Structures are given as C-alpha cells and as structure tokens.
Amino acid sequence: MPSWLSLVLPIAAFVLLVVVFAIVLRRTGRIVSLTREGDRFRRSVEDLSGRIDTSLGGVIDRIDAVRRHQVPPESISDNLAAARDAVEKYEAEAARLHGPVPAEDVRAALLFELERAGRALEMVAHGCELLATSRSGYRELEAQTAVKRGYLNALHAREAIARHADDLASGRTMDERRWLSSRLND
C-alpha cells in the first residue's frame, strides 16, 4: 500500500464522519425547533383558552341570572359590552396564533367558536333590550328566547374552546381531534 494512501484514508474517514455528524445535527435541530414551536403554540392556546373561559364564565353566570329572572336585564349591559370587547380581542389574538401545520385546525376552530360566542352575546344583548322595553306578549317571548339561545350558544362555545385546548394539550393528532366532528357528519 502506498504511503500517501495510508494518510488519505484516515483523513477521508474523518471528513465522512464530520459530514454525517453535521447532517444528524441539522436534522436534530429541525426536530427540536418543531417541538419548541409546538410547545409554544400549545402554551399560547392554553393561556388564551383559560382567559376566554374566565371571561365567558362570568358573563354566562350573569346571563343565567337574567334568564332565571333573578336580576333585571338592564343590570348586565355593562357585562355584555365588556364581554363582547374581550371576545373581539381574543379573536384578534387567536388570528395571530401560528403553530405547527397539524395544529392549524385548532386555530381555525378557536376563531369559529369565538365568532360564535360574539354572536351569542349580541343575541343576549338584543334579548335584554327587548326585556327591558316590553313586559308581556310576543316581544317578551322573543326576548326570553333570544336570551336563552344566546346563553346556550355562549355556553357551548366556551365548552368547545376548552375542548379544543385540551385536545391540543393532550397531544392528539389531527385525525383524533377531528373524530368528533366526523362522527357528527355521518
């Protein structure tokens, strides 16, 4: 074996090992980056979901008191206005959320449920206005229906938001998260 070959072989093996090591490090870096991005998205959704739950929970309790005729409808107008403002801010925040591609359905679901909650609060406000201005007949029935439907829609939106955050936090895949909706469409 020539003497120059005994020098080149170890150097070539070393260069090959360095290249393989660099490729492995690069791919590992991508995996770590994706994991961090997913965790950051998950924490953001959990935080947002918790704040939404608190905001909607308070106003839902007040709406329920109106629905049960425990408080006058005029008394919750400030609560409804504050909740609508909060829902708009949460919608803007949810629209800015960007996570890993498999989690984009969670962002879309959050936006959908926040829009639903906003419409529900508008319906309750409409019902409260009607309750405050009329005390009997068709308008009262319409007002009570609006308050009840708005209450139920806000309640369901709150529960759906919490469910989406839990699904994401539990690490379920997109197919597992879509299981419920696909079962409802059958």
Buried (B, 14 or more C-beta within 10 A) or exposed (E): EEEEEEEEEEEEEEEEEEEEEEEEEEEEEEEEEEEEBBEBBBEBBBEBBEBBBEBBEBBBEBBBBBBEEEBEBEEBEEBBEBBBEBBEEBBEBBEEBEBBEBBBBBBEBBBBBBBBBBBBBBBBBBBBBBBBEBEEEEEBEBBBEBBBBBBBBBBBBBEBBBBBBEBBEEEBEBEEBBEEEEEEEE
